[in-house]
Amino acid sequence: MGHEHYREAVRIMEGNKKDIDTDPLLRLHTLHNLAQLLGPNGDGVQGVARTLRDSALQEEAEAIRKKYMETRAVQLAVHHHDYSKLVNSANPFGRKGGWCQEALRLLSTDAHRGAEVSQAIRSRLSERDQYRLPTEVNASSLATRFRNLSGLGLLLADEMAALEKGRALVMTKIDELQRSCQDPSREFIEQAGHCHRCRSELGVRGHLCEHCKLEEQLIMWEVRLFSLDARALAAGVNVSAEDAARRALTLARDRVGRGGLNEATLEGGEDSEVEDFAGPAHGRRNDGTATALAKIKWNPSETEQVSFFT
């Protein structure tokens, strides 16, 4: 019977507590489950003899839980304080792009000069690709997506808007998580305890916790915030930031080995917050676009690099 194993575990922990420290969560699990099996008034498992210590099982378990939660609450408060300081001191890049647009507009008034600047920017963006095979060039590069400064201006406006949207979604999600962690609901706890991605032992297929949903949104933001290097399965195919993010999410899911990142979407569910992430492992999406590889490097994005060149 289960209660016999729990009693034996408690006996071993008590008999060796002078020499061996038992993990608090393991002790909490044992005491709580034994108390639940015996029942609050001894009305649990029939035919089990009670001991003098049984009445204190739930009380001891609650003391361990309270101490553990207090420690974690302090850690959470410290991290939130550090996060708030960073948020208050940060100036999002997306709010500083106006001067670059104005510079491009002024340069484009001189057709000859504008063409030279446009070609120089394309050359700088594609420097590394000059020594690569056609199938190894950066298929997500901005260099292949404009022909003149007017086109570059429109492209940068779209990229800056998408960058700001990604930032806003991540910040909103972090704020939601902060509130949820302060007073977690039963559903929130169940998701965290059975997440298919981050709970390898207890994960349940189709369950995705809010922290892993945040990771998806972080990747969607990072493909525009930092340097992106993507490979297409066929030469000459462009890879959008969204396609690259989907590929990066697929690779992250495969590394985990249990699925999980966007698991519900792959199952046809509604838990994921990344839209249209449907590519199988080789990277091909339903619309035929093929992404073989997507790497996010913590270097300035091409959008930011253009502002340096201008």
C-alpha positions as CSV (number, residue, x, y, z in Angstrom):
1,M,0.0,0.0,0.0
2,G,1.1,3.6,-0.7
3,H,0.9,4.7,2.9
4,E,3.4,2.0,3.9
5,H,6.0,3.4,1.5
6,Y,5.4,6.9,2.7
7,R,5.7,5.8,6.4
8,E,9.0,4.1,5.6
9,A,10.3,7.2,3.8
10,V,9.4,9.4,6.9
11,R,11.0,6.9,9.2
12,I,14.3,6.9,7.2
13,M,14.3,10.7,7.0
14,E,13.7,11.0,10.8
15,G,16.3,8.4,11.6
16,N,19.0,10.0,9.6
17,K,18.3,13.7,9.8
18,K,21.4,14.3,12.0
19,D,23.6,13.1,9.2
20,I,21.6,13.6,6.0
21,D,19.6,16.7,4.9
22,T,16.5,15.7,3.0
23,D,15.5,18.0,0.1
24,P,12.6,20.2,1.5
25,L,10.4,19.6,-1.5
26,L,10.8,15.8,-1.2
27,R,10.0,16.0,2.5
28,L,7.0,18.2,1.7
29,H,5.8,15.7,-0.9
30,T,6.1,12.8,1.5
31,L,4.4,14.4,4.5
32,H,1.6,15.9,2.5
33,N,0.7,12.7,0.6
34,L,0.9,10.6,3.7
35,A,-1.4,13.0,5.5
36,Q,-3.8,12.9,2.6
37,L,-3.9,9.1,2.5
38,L,-4.6,8.9,6.3
39,G,-7.3,11.6,6.2
40,P,-7.7,14.5,8.6
41,N,-9.5,12.5,11.2
42,G,-8.0,9.1,10.5
43,D,-10.8,8.4,8.0
44,G,-8.6,7.7,5.0
45,V,-7.2,4.3,4.3
46,Q,-9.3,1.7,6.2
47,G,-7.5,-0.6,8.6
48,V,-4.4,1.5,9.1
49,A,-3.3,2.0,12.6
50,R,-2.7,5.6,13.6
51,T,0.5,6.8,15.3
52,L,1.0,9.7,17.6
53,R,3.0,11.6,15.0
54,D,0.2,11.4,12.3
55,S,-1.7,14.4,13.7
56,A,1.3,16.6,13.0
57,L,2.0,15.5,9.4
58,Q,-0.1,18.2,7.7
59,E,1.1,20.9,10.1
60,E,4.8,20.1,9.4
61,A,4.1,19.9,5.7
62,E,2.5,23.4,5.8
63,A,5.5,24.8,7.7
64,I,7.8,23.6,5.0
65,R,5.6,24.9,2.2
66,K,5.3,28.3,3.9
67,K,9.1,28.6,4.3
68,Y,9.8,27.6,0.8
69,M,7.2,30.0,-0.7
70,E,8.5,32.9,1.5
71,T,12.0,32.3,0.1
72,R,10.8,32.2,-3.5
73,A,8.6,35.3,-2.9
74,V,11.6,37.3,-1.8
75,Q,13.6,36.1,-4.8
76,L,10.7,37.1,-7.1
77,A,10.5,40.5,-5.5
78,V,14.3,41.1,-6.0
79,H,14.1,40.1,-9.7
80,H,11.1,42.3,-10.3
81,H,12.9,45.2,-8.7
82,D,15.9,44.7,-11.0
83,Y,13.6,44.4,-14.0
84,S,11.7,47.6,-13.1
85,K,15.0,49.5,-12.9
86,L,16.0,48.3,-16.4
87,V,12.6,49.2,-17.8
88,N,12.7,52.7,-16.4
89,S,16.3,53.3,-17.7
90,A,15.8,51.8,-21.1
91,N,14.9,53.8,-24.3
92,P,13.4,51.4,-26.9
93,F,15.3,51.6,-30.2
94,G,12.0,51.8,-32.1
95,R,11.4,55.3,-30.8
96,K,14.6,56.7,-32.2
97,G,14.3,56.0,-35.9
98,G,12.9,59.3,-37.1
99,W,16.2,60.9,-37.9
100,C,17.3,58.0,-40.1
101,Q,14.1,58.4,-42.2
102,E,14.8,62.1,-42.6
103,A,18.4,61.4,-43.6
104,L,17.3,58.9,-46.3
105,R,14.7,61.4,-47.6
106,L,17.4,64.2,-47.9
107,L,19.8,61.8,-49.6
108,S,17.2,60.6,-52.1
109,T,16.6,64.2,-53.4
110,D,19.9,63.8,-55.4
111,A,19.3,60.9,-57.7
112,H,22.9,60.2,-58.4
113,R,24.0,60.5,-54.8
114,G,21.0,58.5,-53.7
115,A,21.8,55.6,-56.0
116,E,25.4,55.6,-54.7
117,V,24.3,55.5,-51.1
118,S,21.7,52.8,-51.8
119,Q,24.3,50.6,-53.5
120,A,26.8,51.2,-50.6
121,I,24.3,50.1,-48.0
122,R,23.4,47.0,-50.0
123,S,27.1,46.2,-50.3
124,R,27.8,46.7,-46.6
125,L,24.8,44.5,-45.6
126,S,25.9,41.7,-48.0
127,E,29.6,41.7,-47.3
128,R,29.7,38.3,-45.7
129,D,27.6,36.7,-48.4
130,Q,30.2,37.6,-51.1
131,Y,32.2,34.5,-50.1
132,R,29.4,32.1,-49.6
133,L,27.7,29.6,-51.9
134,P,24.3,30.7,-53.3
135,T,22.5,28.3,-50.8
136,E,24.5,29.7,-47.9
137,V,23.7,33.4,-48.2
138,N,21.7,35.1,-45.6
139,A,18.2,34.7,-47.0
140,S,16.7,37.1,-44.5
141,S,19.0,40.0,-45.3
142,L,17.5,43.5,-46.0
143,A,20.0,43.8,-48.9
144,T,17.7,41.9,-51.3
145,R,14.5,43.7,-50.3
146,F,15.1,47.3,-51.6
147,R,16.4,48.9,-54.8
148,N,16.6,52.6,-53.9
149,L,16.5,54.8,-50.8
150,S,12.7,55.3,-51.0
151,G,12.2,51.6,-50.9
152,L,14.7,51.4,-48.0
153,G,12.8,54.0,-46.1
154,L,9.5,52.1,-46.4
155,L,11.3,48.8,-45.5
156,L,12.9,50.4,-42.4
157,A,9.5,51.9,-41.3
158,D,7.9,48.4,-41.5
159,E,10.8,46.8,-39.6
160,M,10.7,49.4,-36.9
161,A,7.0,49.0,-36.5
162,A,7.4,45.2,-36.2
163,L,10.2,45.7,-33.7
164,E,8.1,47.9,-31.5
165,K,5.2,45.6,-31.8
166,G,7.3,42.6,-30.7
167,R,8.7,44.7,-27.8
168,A,5.2,45.7,-26.6
169,L,4.0,42.1,-26.7
170,V,6.9,40.8,-24.7
171,M,6.6,43.6,-22.1
172,T,2.9,43.0,-21.8
173,K,3.5,39.3,-21.3
174,I,6.1,39.9,-18.6
175,D,3.7,42.2,-16.7
176,E,1.0,39.6,-16.9
177,L,3.4,36.9,-15.6
178,Q,4.4,39.2,-12.7
179,R,0.7,39.6,-11.7
180,S,0.0,35.9,-12.1
181,C,3.1,34.9,-10.0
182,Q,2.0,37.2,-7.2
183,D,-1.4,35.4,-6.8
184,P,-1.2,32.3,-9.0
185,S,-4.5,30.6,-9.9
186,R,-4.9,26.8,-9.8
187,E,-4.9,26.7,-13.6
188,F,-1.6,28.7,-13.7
189,I,0.0,26.3,-11.3
190,E,-1.4,23.2,-13.2
191,Q,0.1,24.6,-16.5
192,A,3.5,25.2,-14.9
193,G,3.5,21.7,-13.3
194,H,2.6,19.8,-16.4
195,C,4.2,21.9,-19.2
196,H,5.3,19.6,-22.0
197,R,8.4,21.6,-22.7
198,C,10.0,22.5,-19.3
199,R,8.7,19.6,-17.2
200,S,10.4,16.6,-18.8
201,E,9.3,14.2,-16.1
202,L,5.8,15.4,-15.4
203,G,5.0,17.1,-18.8
204,V,1.7,16.3,-20.4
205,R,1.4,16.6,-24.2
206,G,-0.6,19.7,-25.1
207,H,0.1,21.6,-21.9
208,L,2.2,24.8,-22.4
209,C,3.0,27.1,-19.4
210,E,2.9,30.9,-19.6
211,H,6.7,31.1,-19.2
212,C,7.2,29.0,-22.4
213,K,4.7,31.1,-24.2
214,L,6.8,34.1,-23.2
215,E,9.9,32.3,-24.7
216,E,8.1,32.1,-28.0
217,Q,7.3,35.8,-28.0
218,L,10.9,36.6,-27.0
219,I,12.2,34.7,-30.1
220,M,9.7,36.5,-32.3
221,W,11.1,39.8,-30.9
222,E,14.7,38.8,-31.0
223,V,14.7,38.0,-34.8
224,R,14.2,41.7,-35.3
225,L,16.1,43.1,-32.3
226,F,19.4,41.3,-33.0
227,S,21.3,40.1,-36.0
228,L,19.5,37.3,-38.0
229,D,21.2,34.8,-40.3
230,A,18.8,32.5,-42.1
231,R,19.4,29.9,-44.8
232,A,16.8,28.9,-47.4
233,L,16.5,25.4,-48.8
234,A,16.7,26.8,-52.3
235,A,18.9,29.6,-53.7
236,G,17.2,32.9,-54.3
237,V,14.4,32.4,-51.8
238,N,13.8,35.2,-49.2
239,V,13.1,34.3,-45.6
240,S,11.1,36.7,-43.6
241,A,11.7,37.4,-39.9
242,E,8.5,35.5,-39.0
243,D,9.6,32.4,-41.0
244,A,13.0,32.5,-39.3
245,A,11.4,32.8,-35.9
246,R,9.2,29.8,-36.7
247,R,12.2,27.8,-37.7
248,A,14.1,28.9,-34.6
249,L,11.1,27.8,-32.5
250,T,11.1,24.4,-34.2
251,L,14.8,23.9,-33.6
252,A,14.3,24.8,-29.9
253,R,11.5,22.3,-29.6
254,D,13.6,19.6,-31.2
255,R,16.5,20.3,-28.8
256,V,14.1,19.8,-25.9
257,G,13.3,16.4,-27.3
258,R,9.7,16.3,-26.0
259,G,8.0,18.9,-28.2
260,G,6.5,21.6,-26.1
261,L,7.3,25.0,-27.7
262,N,4.0,25.7,-29.4
263,E,3.0,22.1,-28.7
264,A,-0.7,22.9,-28.7
265,T,-0.6,24.5,-32.1
266,L,1.1,21.5,-33.5
267,E,-1.7,19.5,-32.0
268,G,-4.3,21.9,-33.5
269,G,-5.0,23.5,-30.1
270,E,-5.2,27.2,-29.1
271,D,-2.6,27.5,-26.3
272,S,0.3,29.0,-28.4
273,E,0.6,32.8,-28.8
274,V,2.7,32.6,-32.0
275,E,0.5,32.7,-35.0
276,D,0.8,30.4,-38.0
277,F,3.7,28.2,-36.6
278,A,3.1,25.1,-38.6
279,G,6.3,24.0,-40.1
280,P,7.6,20.4,-39.6
281,A,11.2,19.7,-38.6
282,H,12.7,20.3,-42.1
283,G,11.4,23.9,-42.0
284,R,8.9,23.9,-44.9
285,R,5.8,25.9,-44.2
286,N,2.3,25.3,-45.7
287,D,2.8,28.2,-48.2
288,G,6.0,26.6,-49.6
289,T,8.6,28.9,-48.1
290,A,11.6,26.8,-47.1
291,T,13.9,27.8,-44.2
292,A,16.8,25.4,-43.6
293,L,18.4,27.3,-40.7
294,A,17.8,30.3,-38.5
295,K,20.4,31.8,-36.1
296,I,20.0,34.7,-33.8
297,K,23.2,36.5,-32.9
298,W,23.5,39.1,-30.2
299,N,24.8,41.7,-32.6
300,P,23.1,44.8,-33.9
301,S,20.3,44.0,-36.4
302,E,20.5,45.1,-40.0
303,T,17.9,47.7,-39.3
304,E,20.2,49.2,-36.6
305,Q,23.2,48.8,-38.8
306,V,21.6,50.9,-41.6
307,S,21.2,53.7,-39.1
308,F,25.0,53.5,-38.5
309,F,25.7,53.6,-42.3
310,T,23.4,56.5,-43.1
